[in-house]
Amino acid sequence: CGCGESNPMFPLVRCSGKILPQGRFRPGILAPRFQFHSRIGCLPSSLLSRWSTRSLSNSLNSPVGIRRFSGAAAAARESTTPIVLDATEEIEDDTTASGVQLLPREVVDHLDRYIIGQEAAKKAVAIAFRNRWRRHRLDKEMREEIMPKNMLMVGPTGCGKTEIARRLAKLADAPFLKIEATKFTEIGFHGRDVDSIIRDLIEISITQTKARRRRKVSGIVNKIVEEKIVERLVSHSASKRDKASFLKLLRDGEMEDMRIDIDLDIKYPDSGPEIPIGHVIEKNPHIMLEIRRLWGQGDKKERRNVDVKEARKLLSEMESDKLLNNDDIVKEAIRSAEQDGIVFLDEIDKICTSSQSLHSSADASAEGVQRDLLPLIEGCTVVTKYGNIETDHIMFIASGAFHSVKPSDMMAELQGRLPIRVELKGLTVNDLERILKEPEFNLLKQEIAMMSTEGVELSFDDDAIKEIAIVAADVNFSSENIGARRLYHIVEKVIETISFNAPDKKGKIVVSKDYVHKQCGSISQKN
């Protein structure tokens, strides 16, 4: 443990799970995971004293991700930035609820920025989000008894079901997986089984948790990376003043295009090698761990010549991985997936069979997929390469158009496991017009922005927008009703000529009602 030239080495005493300090600094801790100790940075006593005895006791038995620091460590000590980056602090508040601080009204307001109408569906998902937060505020016994109220969203194609899921995925500060039910087959048939839903969910949770941890250590990582880059830019004999000058240029972005040589750790693959028994390995975590251990033996590095901008990205990723404890990440990710995970099952009506065509269905495994979903939604244990995942508190939201089948055609047991049913309405002409005007990044704004890159100032008058909505509604009525997706076809037809000639025609172009009628006349006549 090095505490600077003026400080002696301070001992680290293990006694009844406590650390007995001497002096103004207390040393950080590194358990002998690799049977050796790296140079350990020190922490201010005032910071370390805030941790509970239990947390300190736990940290004695797990690596805290401390590695070698040179100048960056000294700077970090002077600024009282903690070097212990992965200690077992209480992190419950960071991982306990999807959309943690959002009120139901705030969730609805957020969805209103992108989705027109469908107030009932928005309220239902907003309440579901808030209930996740409420559950985490209860005592442990009550929390274990409260199960998520899974939801079934029913509505015609193009009414906003999938868009709600897409926006929720960005809003949720929790593992969120959107997947089509048609991707799965019954166990025993060729294809993916439903257990892969949970395996995909835990992968998303791992990625989110790692990103969250990386943000926490970004300050320390940036100092380390800057120091490494400056070392490559200047000679070893350079003075401190020269290094400081280069550091200032680096921070000002003046050296982004310079090329340097950097040494990167060679990573072993996260999912194991591509071998025929990969599926068996995935379901036997101990085999996977052994393969990863053998693959990762040795301290191998590769030298790459890249520009400073790319070097910063590569070094930041490498240094972050060194400072993070993978065991803690996996543990936190599993808890996050189990307690806050949300699965959005789209197109669930496609695995339903009408009672009239029960014996003539071409998809022999459709009903089998429903049966396989039952234990998953009810609550079971799924084996993954990261460990066992319990699905009892994972929330499932299913959606479907139910054109050729009815929700009652689903298995009764599956209907019972989706107790909250939300009906989404079809879109009217007024809804289609609002979709073109109100969302934050609506379709017309996108087209206007695209044309501006060619020097064309494109605009639509109100009558033209209304005419586009009318044409879209008429085509939906006279042919297949695909809802708001029809607007993509109509708008593209309207600006087709303008877009083609845009490189040659600069200036202002206003799309009028007559122009819309002229461009879309052939579509209306066909339908």
Secondary structure per residue as TSV (DSSP state, phi and psi in degrees):
chain	resnum	aa	ss	phi	psi
A	1	C	-	360.0	120.4
A	2	G	-	-108.0	125.0
A	3	C	-	-117.3	20.0
A	4	G	-	103.8	165.4
A	5	E	T	-65.6	-32.7
A	6	S	T	-88.3	-3.7
A	7	N	S	-116.6	136.9
A	8	P	-	-76.6	172.5
A	9	M	-	-71.8	129.5
A	10	F	-	-98.1	135.5
A	11	P	-	-74.8	154.7
A	12	L	-	-114.2	114.4
A	13	V	-	-110.9	126.4
A	14	R	E	-97.4	118.5
A	15	C	E	-151.9	109.9
A	16	S	T	55.4	37.1
A	17	G	T	73.3	18.3
A	18	K	E	-121.4	159.7
A	19	I	E	-107.0	126.3
A	20	L	-	-99.6	109.8
A	21	P	-	-86.4	159.3
A	22	Q	-	-136.7	131.9
A	23	G	S	86.9	-172.0
A	24	R	S	-77.7	-26.4
A	25	F	E	-110.1	147.3
A	26	R	E	-111.2	138.5
A	27	P	E	-74.3	149.0
A	28	G	-	-70.9	169.9
A	29	I	-	-119.1	138.9
A	30	L	-	-136.2	109.5
A	31	A	-	-68.4	150.0
A	32	P	-	-75.9	62.5
A	33	R	T	-64.7	-39.2
A	34	F	T	-108.2	18.8
A	35	Q	S	64.3	24.0
A	36	F	S	-153.0	162.2
A	37	H	-	-113.5	129.7
A	38	S	-	-80.2	171.1
A	39	R	-	-63.8	131.4
A	40	I	-	-107.6	128.2
A	41	G	-	-76.4	159.7
A	42	C	E	-110.3	156.2
A	43	L	E	-118.1	145.6
A	44	P	E	-61.8	139.9
A	45	S	H	-60.0	-35.6
A	46	S	H	-62.5	-33.5
A	47	L	H	-75.7	-45.3
A	48	L	H	-67.6	-30.6
A	49	S	T	-68.2	-15.3
A	50	R	T	-76.6	-14.9
A	51	W	S	-81.8	146.7
A	52	S	-	-73.6	158.6
A	53	T	H	-59.7	-35.4
A	54	R	H	-65.2	-41.7
A	55	S	H	-64.0	-40.9
A	56	L	H	-66.1	-39.8
A	57	S	H	-62.0	-43.1
A	58	N	H	-63.6	-38.7
A	59	S	H	-67.9	-19.7
A	60	L	T	-68.0	-22.6
A	61	N	T	-108.2	5.6
A	62	S	S	-140.1	144.2
A	63	P	-	-65.4	144.9
A	64	V	-	-109.1	13.8
A	65	G	-	70.1	27.9
A	66	I	-	-87.6	136.4
A	67	R	-	-130.0	-172.0
A	68	R	-	-70.7	134.1
A	69	F	-	-127.5	144.4
A	70	S	S	-112.7	-110.5
A	71	G	H	-63.0	-35.1
A	72	A	H	-63.0	-35.7
A	73	A	H	-67.6	-41.4
A	74	A	H	-62.8	-42.7
A	75	A	H	-63.4	-37.6
A	76	A	H	-67.8	-36.7
A	77	R	H	-66.4	-40.5
A	78	E	H	-65.5	-32.2
A	79	S	T	-90.4	7.7
A	80	T	T	57.6	26.2
A	81	T	-	-79.4	129.0
A	82	P	-	-66.5	137.5
A	83	I	S	-88.2	-26.2
A	84	V	-	-70.5	112.7
A	85	L	-	-107.9	-9.5
A	86	D	S	-138.6	29.4
A	87	A	-	-67.0	161.5
A	88	T	-	-85.1	61.4
A	89	E	-	-70.4	162.6
A	90	E	-	-70.8	117.9
A	91	I	-	-116.8	17.2
A	92	E	G	-58.6	-40.2
A	93	D	G	-67.4	-22.4
A	94	D	G	-84.3	-15.2
A	95	T	S	-131.3	18.0
A	96	T	S	-98.6	-16.1
A	97	A	-	-154.6	141.2
A	98	S	T	-75.9	132.5
A	99	G	T	58.6	44.8
A	100	V	T	-48.8	-51.6
A	101	Q	T	-95.2	7.0
A	102	L	-	-86.1	128.2
A	103	L	-	-78.9	157.3
A	104	P	H	-53.5	-41.1
A	105	R	H	-63.9	-36.4
A	106	E	H	-68.1	-37.1
A	107	V	H	-63.7	-45.3
A	108	V	H	-62.8	-43.0
A	109	D	H	-61.6	-38.5
A	110	H	H	-65.0	-44.0
A	111	L	H	-67.2	-31.5
A	112	D	H	-63.1	-23.8
A	113	R	T	-68.8	-20.0
A	114	Y	T	-124.9	-21.4
A	115	I	-	-125.4	130.7
A	116	I	-	-95.6	133.7
A	117	G	S	72.8	-156.0
A	118	Q	-	56.0	47.0
A	119	E	H	-61.7	-37.2
A	120	A	H	-62.7	-43.9
A	121	A	H	-66.2	-40.4
A	122	K	H	-63.2	-43.2
A	123	K	H	-64.4	-39.6
A	124	A	H	-63.1	-45.9
A	125	V	H	-72.1	-30.7
A	126	A	H	-65.7	-41.7
A	127	I	H	-65.3	-40.4
A	128	A	H	-61.6	-41.0
A	129	F	H	-62.2	-45.9
A	130	R	H	-68.1	-34.3
A	131	N	H	-63.1	-31.7
A	132	R	H	-63.1	-43.2
A	133	W	H	-65.1	-42.6
A	134	R	H	-62.9	-40.2
A	135	R	H	-60.9	-37.0
A	136	H	T	-72.4	-11.2
A	137	R	T	-92.4	2.1
A	138	L	S	-94.4	165.0
A	139	D	-	-69.6	163.3
A	140	K	H	-60.0	-43.2
A	141	E	H	-64.1	-45.1
A	142	M	H	-67.7	-36.9
A	143	R	H	-62.1	-37.9
A	144	E	H	-69.8	-25.2
A	145	E	H	-83.4	-21.0
A	146	I	-	-86.6	116.3
A	147	M	-	-98.6	151.1
A	148	P	-	-65.9	143.9
A	149	K	-	-90.6	96.2
A	150	N	-	-66.6	155.5
A	151	M	E	-129.5	146.2
A	152	L	E	-120.7	119.4
A	153	M	E	-103.2	123.0
A	154	V	E	-118.8	127.2
A	155	G	-	-176.4	158.6
A	156	P	-	-65.7	162.3
A	157	T	T	-58.5	137.0
A	158	G	T	79.4	16.5
A	159	C	S	-95.2	-7.0
A	160	G	S	121.6	4.2
A	161	K	H	-62.0	-51.9
A	162	T	H	-67.9	-35.5
A	163	E	H	-65.6	-37.2
A	164	I	H	-60.0	-43.8
A	165	A	H	-63.4	-41.6
A	166	R	H	-64.1	-41.4
A	167	R	H	-72.5	-34.5
A	168	L	H	-64.6	-36.9
A	169	A	H	-60.3	-37.4
A	170	K	H	-77.2	-29.0
A	171	L	H	-80.4	-33.7
A	172	A	-	-72.6	127.1
A	173	D	S	-93.1	55.4
A	174	A	S	-160.5	162.8
A	175	P	-	-60.4	124.1
A	176	F	E	-134.3	124.9
A	177	L	E	-124.3	123.5
A	178	K	E	-107.9	126.9
A	179	I	E	-150.4	151.4
A	180	E	E	-88.3	134.8
A	181	A	G	-65.1	-22.7
A	182	T	G	-71.4	-9.5
A	183	K	G	-74.8	-13.2
A	184	F	B	-108.4	153.0
A	185	T	-	-126.9	162.6
A	186	E	-	-64.0	146.4
A	187	I	T	-57.8	128.1
A	188	G	T	108.8	-21.5
A	189	F	S	-94.1	158.6
A	190	H	S	-70.6	127.9
A	191	G	S	136.9	-174.1
A	192	R	B	-83.1	138.1
A	193	D	-	-93.2	165.5
A	194	V	T	-68.2	-19.2
A	195	D	H	-61.8	-23.6
A	196	S	H	-66.6	-17.4
A	197	I	H	-58.8	-47.3
A	198	I	H	-71.2	-35.6
A	199	R	H	-64.5	-38.8
A	200	D	H	-66.7	-38.2
A	201	L	H	-64.3	-41.9
A	202	I	H	-69.5	-31.1
A	203	E	H	-63.8	-42.2
A	204	I	H	-63.0	-41.0
A	205	S	H	-64.3	-40.1
A	206	I	H	-60.6	-45.8
A	207	T	H	-62.1	-44.8
A	208	Q	H	-64.4	-43.6
A	209	T	H	-64.6	-42.4
A	210	K	H	-63.6	-41.3
A	211	A	H	-64.1	-39.1
A	212	R	H	-65.4	-42.5
A	213	R	H	-66.4	-37.7
A	214	R	H	-64.4	-36.7
A	215	R	H	-62.9	-35.5
A	216	K	H	-67.4	-32.5
A	217	V	T	-100.8	9.2
A	218	S	H	-61.0	-34.5
A	219	G	H	-61.8	-48.8
A	220	I	H	-65.4	-43.3
A	221	V	H	-60.9	-41.9
A	222	N	H	-60.2	-40.3
A	223	K	H	-65.0	-41.9
A	224	I	H	-64.4	-45.0
A	225	V	H	-64.3	-43.6
A	226	E	H	-60.2	-40.9
A	227	E	H	-64.4	-42.5
A	228	K	H	-63.9	-41.6
A	229	I	H	-66.9	-43.0
A	230	V	H	-61.9	-38.7
A	231	E	H	-60.3	-33.4
A	232	R	H	-79.3	-23.7
A	233	L	H	-84.8	-27.9
A	234	V	S	-117.5	165.3
A	235	S	-	-78.4	163.9
A	236	H	T	-66.5	-25.4
A	237	S	T	-89.8	5.5
A	238	A	-	-65.2	146.6
A	239	S	-	-77.0	166.4
A	240	K	H	-62.8	-34.6
A	241	R	H	-64.6	-42.0
A	242	D	H	-63.6	-43.0
A	243	K	H	-63.3	-39.3
A	244	A	H	-64.7	-36.9
A	245	S	H	-65.6	-43.6
A	246	F	H	-65.8	-36.4
A	247	L	H	-63.8	-39.7
A	248	K	H	-64.8	-43.3
A	249	L	H	-62.0	-38.4
A	250	L	H	-64.1	-44.7
A	251	R	H	-70.1	-25.6
A	252	D	T	-82.6	-2.8
A	253	G	T	78.9	19.2
A	254	E	T	-84.1	-9.5
A	255	M	T	-121.6	20.9
A	256	E	T	-63.5	-29.9
A	257	D	T	-93.5	-4.7
A	258	M	-	-71.9	144.7
A	259	R	E	-102.6	138.5
A	260	I	E	-138.0	162.1
A	261	D	E	-96.8	131.5
A	262	I	E	-129.7	151.0
A	263	D	E	-102.7	123.5
A	264	L	E	-116.7	142.6
A	265	D	E	-68.8	139.4
A	266	I	-	-84.4	119.9
A	267	K	-	-87.1	146.6
A	268	Y	-	-88.2	154.8
A	269	P	-	-67.6	145.4
A	270	D	T	-71.4	-31.5
A	271	S	T	-107.2	12.0
A	272	G	-	83.1	164.5
A	273	P	-	-69.4	158.5
A	274	E	-	-78.2	97.2
A	275	I	-	-131.5	158.4
A	276	P	T	-59.5	-27.0
A	277	I	T	-96.1	26.8
A	278	G	H	-57.4	-37.2
A	279	H	H	-65.4	-38.1
A	280	V	H	-66.5	-41.2
A	281	I	H	-62.9	-40.4
A	282	E	H	-60.0	-34.5
A	283	K	T	-91.1	1.7
A	284	N	-	-128.2	86.3
A	285	P	H	-56.6	-33.6
A	286	H	H	-66.4	-32.7
A	287	I	H	-66.9	-43.9
A	288	M	H	-60.2	-43.9
A	289	L	H	-62.5	-38.6
A	290	E	H	-67.1	-41.3
A	291	I	H	-64.1	-43.7
A	292	R	H	-63.7	-36.8
A	293	R	H	-65.1	-45.9
A	294	L	H	-65.1	-39.8
A	295	W	H	-66.3	-33.9
A	296	G	T	-92.4	8.7
A	297	Q	-	-66.0	144.8
A	298	G	S	91.9	158.9
A	299	D	-	-108.8	77.2
A	300	K	-	-92.3	141.1
A	301	K	E	-134.4	156.5
A	302	E	E	-128.7	144.3
A	303	R	E	-100.3	131.9
A	304	R	E	-130.0	144.5
A	305	N	E	-103.3	110.8
A	306	V	E	-137.6	166.4
A	307	D	E	-77.7	166.6
A	308	V	H	-61.5	-38.1
A	309	K	H	-60.4	-45.8
A	310	E	H	-70.8	-36.5
A	311	A	H	-61.4	-40.5
A	312	R	H	-60.2	-42.2
A	313	K	H	-66.2	-46.6
A	314	L	H	-67.6	-43.3
A	315	L	H	-67.8	-36.9
A	316	S	H	-62.0	-42.7
A	317	E	H	-64.9	-43.1
A	318	M	H	-66.1	-45.7
A	319	E	H	-68.4	-35.4
A	320	S	H	-62.5	-43.0
A	321	D	H	-62.5	-34.8
A	322	K	H	-68.2	-33.2
A	323	L	H	-85.1	-14.3
A	324	L	S	-97.4	147.7
A	325	N	-	-99.0	110.3
A	326	N	H	-61.3	-34.3
A	327	D	H	-63.2	-41.9
A	328	D	H	-66.8	-37.7
A	329	I	H	-62.4	-46.3
A	330	V	H	-63.2	-42.5
A	331	K	H	-62.2	-45.1
A	332	E	H	-67.3	-38.6
A	333	A	H	-65.8	-39.7
A	334	I	H	-63.5	-44.3
A	335	R	H	-62.9	-40.6
A	336	S	H	-65.0	-42.8
A	337	A	H	-66.0	-41.7
A	338	E	H	-69.5	-40.3
A	339	Q	H	-92.2	-27.3
A	340	D	H	-127.9	1.3
A	341	G	-	-63.6	142.6
A	342	I	E	-129.5	128.1
A	343	V	E	-115.7	123.9
A	344	F	E	-104.9	109.3
A	345	L	E	-95.6	103.3
A	346	D	E	-89.4	159.2
A	347	E	-	57.4	38.0
A	348	I	G	-69.6	-21.5
A	349	D	G	-67.4	-19.7
A	350	K	G	-75.2	-11.9
A	351	I	G	-105.8	14.6
A	352	C	-	-101.5	148.8
A	353	T	-	-121.7	130.1
A	354	S	-	-63.4	145.1
A	355	S	G	-61.0	-28.3
A	356	Q	G	-73.7	-28.6
A	357	S	G	-113.4	29.0
A	358	L	T	-60.2	-39.0
A	359	H	T	-95.5	-0.1
A	360	S	S	-118.4	15.3
A	361	S	-	-70.0	136.7
A	362	A	S	-77.2	-22.9
A	363	D	-	-96.0	97.6
A	364	A	T	-70.7	-21.6
A	365	S	T	-99.1	3.1
A	366	A	H	-59.5	-49.6
A	367	E	H	-67.8	-31.2
A	368	G	H	-64.2	-35.1
A	369	V	H	-64.1	-40.1
A	370	Q	H	-60.2	-43.8
A	371	R	H	-63.2	-38.4
A	372	D	H	-68.9	-29.0
A	373	L	H	-72.1	-25.6
A	374	L	H	-55.3	-57.1
A	375	P	H	-64.9	-31.0
A	376	L	H	-63.4	-45.0
A	377	I	H	-75.9	-36.0
A	378	E	H	-69.6	-37.2
A	379	G	-	129.9	115.0
A	380	C	-	-152.1	-176.9
A	381	T	E	-113.4	126.2
A	382	V	E	-112.4	131.8
A	383	V	E	-85.9	125.8
A	384	T	E	-127.1	172.7
A	385	K	T	-69.5	-14.2
A	386	Y	T	-94.7	-7.1
A	387	G	E	129.7	-175.3
A	388	N	E	-80.3	134.9
A	389	I	E	-116.0	123.6
A	390	E	E	-92.1	132.5
A	391	T	-	-99.8	8.7
A	392	D	T	-56.5	-36.8
A	393	H	T	-111.4	11.6
A	394	I	-	-78.4	132.9
A	395	M	E	-91.1	134.5
A	396	F	E	-114.7	128.3
A	397	I	E	-118.8	115.4
A	398	A	E	-104.1	148.7
A	399	S	E	-144.9	153.7
A	400	G	E	-170.4	156.4
A	401	A	-	-80.0	-33.5
A	402	F	-	53.5	52.8
A	403	H	S	-75.8	-55.3
A	404	S	S	-93.6	-10.9
A	405	V	S	-130.3	170.1
A	406	K	-	-115.2	157.1
A	407	P	G	-55.8	-29.8
A	408	S	G	-70.2	-11.9
A	409	D	G	-79.2	-11.7
A	410	M	S	-69.5	158.1
A	411	M	-	-57.8	139.8
A	412	A	H	-57.6	-38.4
A	413	E	H	-64.7	-37.0
A	414	L	H	-70.6	-37.8
A	415	Q	H	-59.8	-40.6
A	416	G	H	-66.2	-26.2
A	417	R	T	-86.8	-2.4
A	418	L	-	-122.3	69.8
A	419	P	-	-69.8	-27.7
A	420	I	E	-95.4	118.9
A	421	R	E	-112.3	128.7
A	422	V	E	-119.7	126.4
A	423	E	E	-96.8	124.4
A	424	L	-	-101.2	138.2
A	425	K	-	-89.0	154.8
A	426	G	-	-69.0	159.5
A	427	L	-	-91.0	134.7
A	428	T	-	-93.8	177.0
A	429	V	H	-59.8	-41.3
A	430	N	H	-63.1	-39.6
A	431	D	H	-63.6	-43.8
A	432	L	H	-63.1	-37.7
A	433	E	H	-65.9	-42.0
A	434	R	H	-64.8	-35.5
A	435	I	H	-61.9	-33.4
A	436	L	H	-77.7	-17.1
A	437	K	H	-110.4	-44.1
A	438	E	S	-89.9	-40.7
A	439	P	S	-55.5	151.2
A	440	E	T	-59.2	-42.4
A	441	F	T	-122.1	64.9
A	442	N	-	-71.1	172.2
A	443	L	H	-61.8	-39.1
A	444	L	H	-68.7	-39.1
A	445	K	H	-62.3	-36.9
A	446	Q	H	-63.4	-44.4
A	447	E	H	-66.9	-38.8
A	448	I	H	-61.9	-42.6
A	449	A	H	-65.0	-39.3
A	450	M	H	-63.9	-43.2
A	451	M	H	-68.8	-28.9
A	452	S	H	-63.9	-25.2
A	453	T	T	-67.8	-19.0
A	454	E	T	-98.4	3.1
A	455	G	T	82.7	17.1
A	456	V	E	-102.7	124.8
A	457	E	E	-94.7	92.3
A	458	L	E	-92.0	142.4
A	459	S	E	-149.8	158.4
A	460	F	E	-124.3	130.2
A	461	D	-	-81.6	165.8
A	462	D	H	-61.3	-39.1
A	463	D	H	-64.6	-35.8
A	464	A	H	-66.4	-41.3
A	465	I	H	-63.6	-43.3
A	466	K	H	-63.5	-38.9
A	467	E	H	-65.3	-38.9
A	468	I	H	-60.5	-43.5
A	469	A	H	-63.9	-40.4
A	470	I	H	-64.7	-45.4
A	471	V	H	-61.7	-43.6
A	472	A	H	-61.9	-42.8
A	473	A	H	-65.2	-40.8
A	474	D	H	-63.1	-43.2
A	475	V	H	-66.9	-39.8
A	476	N	H	-61.0	-38.6
A	477	F	H	-71.8	-40.3
A	478	S	H	-86.7	-14.6
A	479	S	S	-132.3	-148.3
A	480	E	-	-70.7	131.0
A	481	N	-	-84.7	106.8
A	482	I	-	-111.2	15.3
A	483	G	G	64.5	-138.4
A	484	A	G	-66.6	-20.0
A	485	R	G	-63.3	-21.4
A	486	R	H	-64.0	-27.4
A	487	L	H	-62.7	-33.0
A	488	Y	H	-59.5	-43.9
A	489	H	H	-64.5	-46.5
A	490	I	H	-68.1	-47.2
A	491	V	H	-62.4	-41.3
A	492	E	H	-62.8	-37.5
A	493	K	H	-67.2	-37.3
A	494	V	H	-64.5	-43.5
A	495	I	T	-98.5	9.8
A	496	E	H	-55.5	-51.2
A	497	T	H	-66.8	-41.8
A	498	I	H	-60.9	-44.4
A	499	S	H	-65.3	-38.3
A	500	F	H	-66.6	-39.6
A	501	N	H	-93.1	0.2
A	502	A	T	-56.1	-40.5
A	503	P	T	-62.1	-23.9
A	504	D	T	-99.8	-16.1
A	505	K	-	-120.6	110.1
A	506	K	-	-97.9	164.5
A	507	G	E	112.6	-162.2
A	508	K	E	-98.4	133.2
A	509	I	E	-130.3	126.2
A	510	V	E	-112.1	123.6
A	511	V	E	-87.5	123.8
A	512	S	-	-107.5	173.3
A	513	K	H	-61.7	-43.6
A	514	D	H	-62.6	-38.2
A	515	Y	H	-65.8	-41.0
A	516	V	H	-61.3	-45.4
A	517	H	H	-62.0	-39.1
A	518	K	H	-66.3	-44.6
A	519	Q	H	-71.3	-32.6
A	520	C	H	-102.9	6.4
A	521	G	H	-59.2	-40.3
A	522	S	H	-66.2	-34.1
A	523	I	H	-66.5	-44.8
A	524	S	H	-63.3	-39.9
A	525	Q	H	-67.2	-38.1
A	526	K	H	-63.3	-35.6
A	527	N	-	-99.2	360.0
